[in-house]
């Protein structure tokens, strides 16, 4: 069975209008290609319990991708993404996160320290999450950090 991809757009801060453009793009892709493994995009608020995530049942997804979401979110939302992913992902499914992170409390390079400060000035609940905290959240929700990949001065965490 081919993996099914559900495009979701989470609610977070001032970036919300971007979701409208992304939704149109995904809908257009589906219409033009007639692809069967990509479902229509849905909106969700990851700070809500996973049961409210657009009606997605337990074990519904093969992959969940969160790009630059965790940095512009409250800890409740970060926790919600991890907890919900632990429920929504199928066995051996992947939660892939992308963005800048602190590693054991350290943020490098200095431009990422500046970004962390800017985010916290916009909203004290935002900022670069620490990989160790994400790892603990993942473990507490039936996942483990598989690997971390460095991409363009940012990192992608892969959790299974």
Beta strands, then each sheet from edge to edge (+ up, - down):
strand 1: 5-10
strand 2: 38-44
strand 3: 61-67
strand 4: 89-99
strand 5: 145-151
strand 6: 154-159
sheet 1: 1+ 2+
sheet 2: 3+ 4+ 6- 5+
end
